[in-house]
Amino acid sequence: KYPFYSHVITGGGVAILYLAFFAGFTLYHLINIYIATSLLFLVSATSAALAIRRQSMALAIIGIIGAFSAPFILIGFDIQDSSAINGNVNIELLIYIIVVDIGVLVLSTFRNWQWFTLLAFVCSFVGFEIWRGEFGSEVSLVISYGGLTVMFLIFAGATTLFHLVWRRIPSDFDRVLMVLNAAVYYYLSSSLLWDEFRNWMGGFSLLLALFYGGIAYLGLKRSKDNALLSFFAIAVALVFLTIAIPIQLGDIAWTTIAWAAEGAVLIFIS
């Protein structure tokens, strides 16, 4: 009888469950990482199912705000007694963010709640940057970059799967989310990889171009209704392809020649 109030307290309950399981693992050592991850994933799935069943974006937003706030609130309250927190919280916090994002992916596949996806996106990558600032120096580059890549793939799915599965035409907001995901991932990847892998960054840009080209191909193969999504994915791929040339070749004549060849091919395709 009181749907809005119901959604508020349900979202609060979801947030408390996230906090409880995260604290039980990192603070009190009551459960191991496998049980904790399973329980957190179960909360993500339950939260998504409740939001879908109640047709409530408000419930989803309240739950996601609570989910991303919980671990930082926990660590903030315990900052004076940091010894109480598990020494491996650096990795555990990253896993926590990824598990919450999986719930976002599930929900976004069935409901195109754009503001919810945007909020989850901002919270995820801001959370990653906070995590990197606090704990990034304590873990290997493989873990940092691997976690970042998993988050990117989750939001690549969150911004495209709904349209691919249900054959819906993306709006301007949806396309902005696609660009934001690609741009933020490329920027953060460059900041992580540039010093050690400068000579391979052109190849990295090319891989991203191929990835978005693959999304474009899947869209066209799925349905002609996905043509707009596919063409936009091709546009993103072309940006990465264009960037790859100067990054890999540098300021030399071959860069101009490669761009000229790309321009001729694009005109032919058009």
Wavefront OBJ file of the C-alpha trace (Angstrom):
o trace
v 0.000 0.000 0.000
v 3.005 2.305 0.450
v 5.262 1.473 -2.507
v 7.753 4.344 -2.221
v 8.315 3.738 1.503
v 8.594 0.031 0.772
v 11.266 0.634 -1.850
v 13.275 2.885 0.470
v 13.429 0.378 3.324
v 14.052 -2.507 0.917
v 16.976 -0.625 -0.624
v 18.277 0.098 2.866
v 18.016 -3.578 3.719
v 20.016 -4.508 0.626
v 22.721 -2.000 1.619
v 22.879 -3.455 5.145
v 23.305 -6.957 3.731
v 26.239 -5.783 1.602
v 27.792 -4.137 4.666
v 27.202 -7.184 6.879
v 28.807 -9.702 4.534
v 31.726 -7.423 3.702
v 32.350 -6.767 7.411
v 31.989 -10.445 8.265
v 34.813 -11.182 5.853
v 37.234 -8.254 6.193
v 36.649 -7.112 9.779
v 35.559 -10.154 11.781
v 37.000 -12.992 9.646
v 33.867 -15.080 10.069
v 33.742 -16.331 6.485
v 36.320 -17.020 3.772
v 36.614 -15.247 0.436
v 34.613 -17.858 -1.488
v 31.628 -17.746 0.866
v 31.796 -13.947 1.042
v 31.887 -13.590 -2.745
v 28.990 -16.027 -3.124
v 26.897 -14.183 -0.540
v 27.651 -10.785 -2.087
v 26.746 -12.123 -5.509
v 23.503 -13.498 -4.056
v 22.670 -10.059 -2.641
v 23.385 -8.478 -6.048
v 21.111 -10.972 -7.790
v 18.354 -10.571 -5.185
v 18.545 -6.775 -5.390
v 18.258 -6.913 -9.181
v 15.333 -9.367 -8.992
v 13.463 -7.189 -6.487
v 13.954 -4.060 -8.600
v 12.709 -5.869 -11.717
v 9.730 -7.399 -9.931
v 8.703 -4.086 -8.339
v 9.445 -2.141 -11.542
v 11.313 0.326 -9.340
v 14.358 2.267 -10.495
v 14.277 4.048 -7.120
v 14.820 0.726 -5.344
v 17.717 -0.084 -7.655
v 19.319 3.331 -7.095
v 18.970 3.182 -3.300
v 20.445 -0.307 -3.284
v 23.404 0.651 -5.477
v 24.221 3.751 -3.409
v 24.181 1.644 -0.263
v 26.241 -1.090 -1.889
v 29.057 1.231 -2.942
v 28.976 3.228 0.291
v 29.119 0.216 2.625
v 32.808 -0.807 2.369
v 34.105 2.761 2.533
v 31.896 3.513 5.551
v 33.202 0.361 7.231
v 36.844 1.254 6.595
v 36.211 4.880 7.585
v 34.746 3.907 10.970
v 37.631 1.543 11.618
v 40.418 3.801 10.381
v 41.767 4.326 13.906
v 42.176 0.599 14.329
v 43.352 -0.453 10.897
v 44.884 -3.622 12.335
v 41.367 -4.988 12.756
v 40.871 -4.980 9.015
v 42.152 -7.915 7.031
v 45.527 -7.129 5.479
v 44.252 -8.307 2.115
v 41.424 -5.761 2.012
v 43.164 -4.254 -1.026
v 42.153 -7.220 -3.196
v 38.909 -7.898 -1.374
v 37.575 -4.386 -1.985
v 38.241 -4.698 -5.705
v 36.436 -8.052 -5.808
v 33.535 -6.479 -3.916
v 33.155 -3.694 -6.502
v 33.214 -6.221 -9.346
v 30.571 -8.424 -7.696
v 28.256 -5.426 -7.221
v 28.831 -4.506 -10.875
v 27.742 -7.982 -11.942
v 24.399 -7.246 -10.301
v 24.271 -4.011 -12.302
v 24.908 -5.992 -15.491
v 22.070 -8.415 -14.743
v 19.631 -5.610 -13.998
v 20.619 -3.485 -16.994
v 20.075 -6.456 -19.320
v 16.373 -6.544 -18.410
v 15.673 -2.864 -17.665
v 17.157 0.110 -19.485
v 17.266 2.382 -16.445
v 19.830 4.826 -17.746
v 20.290 6.938 -14.632
v 20.812 3.811 -12.573
v 23.486 2.587 -14.995
v 25.172 6.003 -15.006
v 25.186 6.155 -11.202
v 26.617 2.630 -10.955
v 29.236 3.520 -13.571
v 30.352 6.650 -11.699
v 30.422 4.856 -8.334
v 32.389 1.937 -9.775
v 35.170 3.918 -11.395
v 35.373 6.485 -8.590
v 35.581 3.537 -6.192
v 38.323 2.016 -8.336
v 40.307 5.265 -8.257
v 39.924 5.498 -4.464
v 41.026 1.882 -4.185
v 43.998 2.495 -6.477
v 45.044 5.558 -4.498
v 44.924 3.659 -1.208
v 46.001 0.153 -2.151
v 47.224 0.220 -5.754
v 50.882 0.247 -4.750
v 50.373 -2.898 -2.667
v 49.134 -5.108 -5.519
v 50.555 -6.145 -8.852
v 49.794 -4.422 -12.130
v 48.029 -7.593 -13.276
v 45.467 -7.324 -10.458
v 44.898 -3.575 -10.942
v 44.549 -3.768 -14.695
v 42.629 -7.047 -14.574
v 40.059 -5.549 -12.210
v 39.757 -2.428 -14.369
v 39.238 -4.545 -17.497
v 36.538 -6.664 -15.863
v 34.703 -3.477 -14.856
v 34.998 -2.145 -18.406
v 33.592 -5.366 -19.873
v 30.707 -5.355 -17.386
v 29.689 -1.834 -18.369
v 30.243 -2.565 -22.047
v 27.589 -5.230 -21.526
v 25.434 -2.956 -19.364
v 25.276 -0.352 -22.156
v 24.653 -2.751 -25.056
v 23.077 -6.051 -23.942
v 19.596 -4.616 -23.352
v 19.498 -3.327 -26.936
v 21.009 -6.486 -28.416
v 18.765 -8.892 -26.502
v 15.492 -6.980 -26.851
v 16.307 -5.357 -30.226
v 15.730 -1.823 -28.991
v 17.103 1.336 -30.582
v 19.565 3.135 -28.252
v 18.850 6.713 -27.267
v 21.375 9.561 -27.117
v 21.802 8.850 -23.396
v 22.689 5.223 -24.137
v 25.307 6.285 -26.662
v 26.797 8.769 -24.208
v 27.173 5.933 -21.679
v 28.963 3.815 -24.297
v 31.414 6.622 -25.031
v 31.973 7.348 -21.336
v 32.809 3.705 -20.641
v 35.280 3.530 -23.525
v 36.897 6.886 -22.718
v 37.294 6.274 -18.983
v 38.692 2.783 -19.565
v 41.186 4.056 -22.125
v 42.305 6.914 -19.872
v 42.748 4.727 -16.785
v 44.436 1.974 -18.806
v 46.891 4.487 -20.244
v 47.723 5.788 -16.776
v 48.370 2.226 -15.590
v 50.257 0.874 -18.604
v 52.032 3.836 -20.186
v 55.303 3.707 -18.231
v 55.960 -0.013 -18.679
v 54.194 -0.709 -21.979
v 54.546 2.497 -23.963
v 55.621 0.614 -27.105
v 52.487 -1.532 -27.036
v 49.848 1.164 -26.515
v 49.117 1.408 -30.232
v 48.337 -2.308 -30.243
v 46.131 -1.798 -27.186
v 44.171 0.897 -29.056
v 43.826 -1.477 -32.002
v 42.438 -4.207 -29.718
v 39.789 -1.804 -28.450
v 38.916 -0.926 -32.044
v 38.486 -4.641 -32.803
v 36.384 -5.098 -29.661
v 33.903 -2.395 -30.669
v 33.980 -3.670 -34.235
v 32.907 -7.037 -32.829
v 29.997 -5.398 -30.985
v 28.960 -3.747 -34.258
v 29.069 -7.100 -36.063
v 27.019 -8.825 -33.345
v 24.422 -6.061 -33.486
v 23.958 -6.327 -37.251
v 23.889 -10.103 -37.117
v 21.312 -10.078 -34.338
v 18.813 -7.791 -36.072
v 18.555 -4.874 -38.455
v 16.863 -3.053 -35.570
v 20.324 -2.827 -34.011
v 21.770 -0.941 -36.990
v 22.068 2.354 -35.093
v 23.861 0.644 -32.216
v 26.183 -1.104 -34.665
v 27.053 2.059 -36.571
v 27.765 3.884 -33.338
v 30.007 1.033 -32.158
v 31.826 1.254 -35.506
v 32.296 4.979 -34.907
v 33.896 4.275 -31.526
v 36.087 1.616 -33.144
v 37.227 4.099 -35.808
v 38.235 6.605 -33.134
v 40.436 3.998 -31.453
v 41.845 2.935 -34.829
v 42.714 6.538 -35.670
v 44.341 7.032 -32.252
v 46.346 3.820 -32.596
v 48.267 5.098 -35.631
v 50.085 8.094 -34.068
v 50.502 6.368 -30.702
v 52.284 3.430 -32.309
v 54.144 5.169 -35.143
v 54.840 8.544 -33.548
v 55.419 11.848 -35.340
v 56.755 10.462 -38.625
v 55.723 10.480 -42.264
v 54.197 7.002 -42.025
v 51.553 8.377 -39.636
v 50.305 10.743 -42.345
v 50.389 7.978 -44.936
v 48.429 5.617 -42.659
v 45.833 8.305 -41.958
v 45.495 9.007 -45.672
v 44.936 5.298 -46.357
v 42.357 5.123 -43.547
v 40.567 8.174 -44.984
v 40.398 6.591 -48.435
v 38.984 3.356 -46.988
v 36.361 5.260 -44.973
v 35.219 7.180 -48.046
v 34.930 3.902 -49.965
v 32.911 2.283 -47.148
v 30.653 5.330 -46.921
l 1 2 3 4 5 6 7 8 9 10 11 12 13 14 15 16 17 18 19 20 21 22 23 24 25 26 27 28 29 30 31 32 33 34 35 36 37 38 39 40 41 42 43 44 45 46 47 48 49 50 51 52 53 54 55 56 57 58 59 60 61 62 63 64 65 66 67 68 69 70 71 72 73 74 75 76 77 78 79 80 81 82 83 84 85 86 87 88 89 90 91 92 93 94 95 96 97 98 99 100 101 102 103 104 105 106 107 108 109 110 111 112 113 114 115 116 117 118 119 120 121 122 123 124 125 126 127 128 129 130 131 132 133 134 135 136 137 138 139 140 141 142 143 144 145 146 147 148 149 150 151 152 153 154 155 156 157 158 159 160 161 162 163 164 165 166 167 168 169 170 171 172 173 174 175 176 177 178 179 180 181 182 183 184 185 186 187 188 189 190 191 192 193 194 195 196 197 198 199 200 201 202 203 204 205 206 207 208 209 210 211 212 213 214 215 216 217 218 219 220 221 222 223 224 225 226 227 228 229 230 231 232 233 234 235 236 237 238 239 240 241 242 243 244 245 246 247 248 249 250 251 252 253 254 255 256 257 258 259 260 261 262 263 264 265 266 267 268 269 270
